[in-house]
Each structure stands twice: as structure tokens, then as C-alpha cells.
């Protein structure tokens, strides 16, 4: 176990953040959770007695100062993000750039040792996406700025491949497929599905966060790790796996939707650096899908 015990989690009411919060608690931590007053906390309400909540009232500067005045924080696990779908650019920048920088600036005046940022494979230098452009650009801006402050504390950038798991937003691709399959929709409209992705299960990703905070060698300088299985498969193969395991009656209509301009043809993680720290993925796709189906059946099969 590393020396860090006092941890702040941002985005804890979201998909990744809620799974991370759950595992931290199981590992014996009592994290502080930064929540906005209007946060929907349905994913973490069963954990309420096991974490400390700090509720932001909307004045970011004042709230962050109060946060550090009230809590000793040694590490920040930053999962909060704004994808920017139908949101103004200023809001994307506020959430994805200004907010984490303000946390770091306040933390440096206290006992902050480590900042772990959640990044995306969309931001790899070889990709130039035409969609999610503002989101991807904001993440790249933050990445560059994080490198400039890494002389003062440990910065870890986790570049996560195609994340999936239970209790994700219904608008996300994998969750949408699960929902339609479990409801036996007449047909599921898809692209040809030839693009390849490194699908990584959420439990493996949160274990990567734990590995990072328990590794004291990362408490100085800038470090980046790619998080995935290290292998990619076609979207078509992945969707066929969901259809087979859910035994859906829905027709998979591959080719019904055109591929987006600038679509990434193939992406997978180089996980060797993370494996050297003792981490490796524990779930293959079959194991992960079985686990997800147990939860999502209750969520989607019987709802009105």
C-alpha cells in the first residue's frame, strides 16, 4: 500500500467515477467527493455513508478554496469531463481545463502530491477527429498544461481506450446496444462495424487508478499510461458478441448508418509501461459481458 490515503475524486457521480469510488471504498479509503449541487447521484447513493461529500454551490474559486480548507487532500483522481454535445465551448473549457487547473493551484498551497487525469484515446497525436473536436481539443490543451506544472507535483495522464461497463449513460454506444438487445428491438441500426477498438472493461480501468496511487515512484514529474487490453477487435465482432450473449431477437443491421468522416480505423493501447507497475487487465470480453448483463437486465428489460 502506498503512502497516499487522502483522496479527492471528481466526477464521482458519473460512470467511471462511480466505479472508482466503489473500489476505493472497498480498498479501505474514505474519499472526498466533489459534487455540484445539481449532480444526479443515483450511481453512488448506496455508498453515501462511506465517503465525504463536498457540495459545490457554483462559485468555483470560492468552493475549491473551501474544499482544501476543510479537507486534507494528497491526491486528486480527476474523472469529471464535459463531452460538449450541444454545449457552448466556454462550458467545455470551464470543465475540462479551468476546473482541474484550479484544483491543482489550490492543492499546491496545501499537501497535494499527485494529480491523476482521465484522458482519451481520441486525443492520440496520430488522430485528427472531425467529430468531438471541441472535447478532444480541450483535453489536449489540458495535457499540455499539466506537463508545465509537473515540476511541482506528480502528474499522471491515463489515456483510456474504449471504456465500457454497467451503469453507463444510455447514449453511449455500448450501453445503447445492450439496451436495444435486451429489449429485443426489431432491428439495431449500425455502421458496417469494420473499425477496430480496444474495448476495456471499467473494473480493469479503476484498478489502473489504484495501481497509480499506490506507486510512490509517480509522485514527481509527468507520466502517461495507455489503458486498454493491448488488442483491438472490430466493432462488428464486439456487437455480435453482445447479441449472442443476450440471445436477442433484434436484427443487427450492419451498414445502415454511414461511417463518420475521419473515423478512427484502429486504436489499441500500449500497456507495457502500466504492466511494469504490476497492473494487467483481468477481464476478457466474454467475462465482462456476462457481468454487465446481470446488471443491465434489471435496468433495461423490465422498465416501461
Buried (B, 14 or more C-beta within 10 A) or exposed (E): EBEBBBBBBBBBBBBBBBBBBBBBBEEEBEBBBBBBEEBEBEBBEEBEEBBEBBEBEEEBEEBBBBBBEEBEBBBBBBBBBBBBEEBEEEEBBBBBBBBBBBBBBBBBEEEBBBBBBBBBBBBBEEBEBEEBEBBBBBBBBBBEBBBEBBEEBBBBBBBBBBBBBBBBEEEBBBBBBBBBBBBEBEEBEBBBBBBBBBBBBBBBBBBBBBBBBBBEEBBBEBBBBBBBBBEBBBBBBBBBBBBEBBEBEBEBEBEEEEEEEEBBEEBBBEBEEBBEBEBBBEBEBEEBBEBBBEEBEEBBEEEE
